[in-house]
Amino acid sequence: MLRADADLREAYERRKCELAAETDDLTEYSVGKTDLVRRAVDLARGEGEPSVDVAVPPPETVGPE
C-alpha cells in the first residue's frame, strides 16, 4: 500500500523520522508507528479511506503490558 499511496508513504517516512529523533527505545518507536501501519493495512484490504492523520499514544501508555 505504501508504494501505491504517495501521501501515506510520505506520512510513514515522516513518522519514522520523528520517532527516531524522539526515542532510542525500540518498543516506543514501534508503538508510535502502529496507527499508521494499521491504517495502511486497512487501506490495502479495501477497508477505509486514505488518511494521514496519526494519533500518537502518550509516552506513559507505551511499553510492555
N, CA, C and O of each residue as an XYZ file, in Angstrom:
260
protein
N       0.817     -1.187      0.000
C       0.000      0.000      0.000
C       0.863      1.254      0.000
O       0.509      2.250     -0.632
N       1.973      1.215      0.692
C       2.842      2.394      0.738
C       3.391      2.734     -0.640
O       3.595      3.907     -0.953
N       3.627      1.741     -1.448
C       4.132      2.005     -2.804
C       3.081      2.688     -3.659
O       3.413      3.498     -4.525
N       1.816      2.369     -3.423
C       0.739      2.889     -4.255
C       0.225      4.254     -3.793
O      -0.376      4.974     -4.589
N       0.442      4.625     -2.547
C      -0.126      5.852     -1.995
C       1.004      6.768     -1.519
O       1.548      6.586     -0.430
N       1.344      7.747     -2.347
C       2.471      8.632     -2.042
C       2.259      9.412     -0.745
O       3.208      9.603      0.016
N       1.032      9.866     -0.479
C       0.768     10.615      0.753
C       0.985      9.744      1.983
O       1.601     10.173      2.959
N       0.480      8.531      1.926
C       0.649      7.607      3.042
C       2.125      7.248      3.229
O       2.619      7.181      4.354
N       2.811      7.022      2.130
C       4.244      6.698      2.177
C       5.032      7.836      2.820
O       5.900      7.600      3.660
N       4.727      9.070      2.423
C       5.428     10.227      2.993
C       5.097     10.403      4.475
O       5.966     10.757      5.272
N       3.847     10.158      4.839
C       3.459     10.256      6.251
C       4.191      9.203      7.077
O       4.636      9.481      8.191
N       4.314      8.003      6.534
C       5.024      6.923      7.232
C       6.503      7.282      7.395
O       7.077      7.093      8.468
N       7.100      7.789      6.351
C       8.509      8.187      6.417
C       8.710      9.301      7.452
O       9.643      9.259      8.254
N       7.815     10.297      7.418
C       7.890     11.400      8.395
C       7.769     10.884      9.819
O       8.525     11.281     10.707
N       6.792      9.980     10.025
C       6.561      9.445     11.372
C       7.777      8.684     11.861
O       8.177      8.833     13.016
N       8.370      7.872     11.003
C       9.565      7.121     11.386
C      10.696      8.063     11.780
O      11.386      7.822     12.770
N      10.888      9.124     11.020
C      11.943     10.091     11.329
C      11.668     10.812     12.641
O      12.579     11.019     13.443
N      10.405     11.195     12.863
C      10.039     11.848     14.129
C      10.328     10.931     15.306
O      10.929     11.351     16.295
N       9.903      9.689     15.200
C      10.107      8.741     16.284
C      11.585      8.458     16.522
O      12.019      8.350     17.669
N      12.352      8.340     15.463
C      13.784      8.095     15.595
C      14.467      9.248     16.321
O      15.412      9.037     17.082
N      13.988     10.463     16.085
C      14.560     11.631     16.761
C      14.098     11.729     18.211
O      14.793     12.310     19.045
N      12.930     11.163     18.518
C      12.346     11.278     19.852
C      12.803     10.207     20.825
O      12.858     10.450     22.030
N      13.134      9.017     20.318
C      13.401      7.920     21.241
C      14.431      6.942     20.695
O      14.581      6.775     19.485
N      15.129      6.308     21.612
C      16.023      5.202     21.269
C      15.382      3.866     21.643
O      15.940      2.801     21.376
N      14.204      3.938     22.264
C      13.509      2.745     22.737
C      12.749      2.101     21.572
O      11.856      2.719     20.992
N      13.103      0.875     21.237
C      12.506      0.193     20.092
C      11.007     -0.040     20.278
O      10.243      0.047     19.317
N      10.587     -0.332     21.501
C       9.160     -0.539     21.752
C       8.382      0.745     21.514
O       7.345      0.729     20.850
N       8.866      1.842     22.043
C       8.198      3.127     21.855
C       8.162      3.500     20.368
O       7.157      4.010     19.873
N       9.256      3.244     19.671
C       9.329      3.505     18.228
C       8.275      2.684     17.483
O       7.558      3.208     16.630
N       8.189      1.406     17.810
C       7.236      0.518     17.141
C       5.796      0.904     17.444
O       4.964      0.961     16.538
N       5.500      1.166     18.701
C       4.146      1.549     19.091
C       3.758      2.869     18.426
O       2.601      3.061     18.053
N       4.704      3.761     18.282
C       4.435      5.050     17.660
C       4.034      4.951     16.202
O       3.404      5.866     15.671
N       4.386      3.862     15.551
C       4.027      3.653     14.141
C       2.733      2.865     13.981
O       2.214      2.753     12.871
N       2.210      2.321     15.066
C       1.112      1.364     14.997
C      -0.116      1.890     14.274
O      -0.633      1.214     13.384
N      -0.598      3.072     14.627
C      -1.817      3.590     13.994
C      -1.639      3.752     12.488
O      -2.537      3.421     11.714
N      -0.502      4.252     12.081
C      -0.256      4.456     10.656
C      -0.151      3.114      9.925
O      -0.653      2.980      8.809
N       0.479      2.145     10.527
C       0.590      0.818      9.908
C      -0.789      0.173      9.803
O      -1.120     -0.418      8.775
N      -1.590      0.284     10.853
C      -2.954     -0.270     10.803
C      -3.771      0.385      9.698
O      -4.511     -0.286      8.980
N      -3.633      1.694      9.569
C      -4.363      2.412      8.527
C      -3.932      1.906      7.145
O      -4.774      1.719      6.267
N      -2.643      1.686      6.950
C      -2.148      1.182      5.662
C      -2.686     -0.216      5.376
O      -3.065     -0.517      4.244
N      -2.722     -1.064      6.391
C      -3.252     -2.422      6.216
C      -4.737     -2.369      5.877
O      -5.199     -3.086      4.989
N      -5.488     -1.519      6.582
C      -6.915     -1.375      6.285
C      -7.136     -0.919      4.844
O      -8.016     -1.430      4.151
N      -6.335      0.041      4.403
C      -6.463      0.512      3.024
C      -6.138     -0.595      2.027
O      -6.812     -0.734      1.007
N      -5.116     -1.375      2.320
C      -4.736     -2.462      1.423
C      -5.849     -3.499      1.318
O      -6.022     -4.133      0.277
N      -6.597     -3.667      2.401
C      -7.718     -4.615      2.414
C      -8.985     -4.006      1.828
O      -9.993     -4.692      1.661
N      -8.929     -2.707      1.514
C     -10.099     -2.035      0.975
C     -11.073     -1.610      2.050
O     -12.261     -1.434      1.777
N     -10.587     -1.441      3.277
C     -11.443     -1.127      4.421
C     -11.162      0.264      4.972
O     -10.868      0.402      6.159
N     -11.241      1.270      4.164
C     -11.025      2.591      4.718
C     -10.672      3.596      3.661
O     -10.443      3.265      2.498
N     -10.636      4.812      4.090
C     -10.274      5.917      3.223
C      -8.850      6.343      3.542
O      -8.431      6.271      4.697
N      -8.102      6.784      2.542
C      -6.754      7.278      2.819
C      -6.798      8.442      3.791
O      -7.608      9.358      3.654
N      -5.933      8.389      4.754
C      -5.834      9.459      5.737
C      -4.448      9.416      6.345
O      -3.909      8.342      6.611
N      -3.886     10.560      6.558
C      -2.560     10.596      7.143
C      -2.574     11.209      8.532
O      -1.510     11.452      9.101
N      -3.758     11.468      9.097
C      -3.848     11.906     10.480
C      -3.442     10.745     11.364
O      -4.018      9.662     11.262
N      -2.483     10.945     12.211
C      -1.996      9.876     13.069
C      -2.026     10.335     14.513
O      -1.426     11.350     14.866
N      -2.721      9.589     15.334
C      -2.725      9.873     16.768
C      -1.577      9.095     17.392
O      -1.426      7.895     17.161
N      -0.787      9.777     18.169
C       0.357      9.144     18.818
C       0.017      8.941     20.283
O      -0.398      9.882     20.959
N       0.188      7.710     20.787
C      -0.130      7.480     22.191
C       0.841      8.236     23.097
O       2.018      8.386     22.769
N       0.338      8.713     24.245
C       1.242      9.382     25.174
C       2.314      8.411     25.656
O       2.054      7.211     25.748
N       3.518      8.905     25.968
C       4.617      8.011     26.374
C       4.273      7.102     27.532
O       4.775      5.979     27.586
N       3.429      7.543     28.471
C       3.111      6.700     29.624
C       2.285      5.468     29.248
O       2.173      4.542     30.051
N       1.707      5.438     28.046
C       0.945      4.273     27.610
C       1.780      3.313     26.784
O       1.279      2.275     26.351
N       3.016      3.634     26.563
C       3.906      2.827     25.728
C       4.710      1.895     26.620
O       5.253      2.308     27.645
N       4.777      0.649     26.221
C       5.623     -0.284     26.952
C       4.974     -1.632     27.069
O       3.843     -1.827     26.625
N       5.688     -2.570     27.670
C       5.162     -3.934     27.804
C       3.969     -3.946     28.749
O       3.866     -3.136     29.670
N       3.081     -4.879     28.492
C       1.880     -4.979     29.337
C       2.096     -5.984     30.413
O       1.204     -6.215     31.230
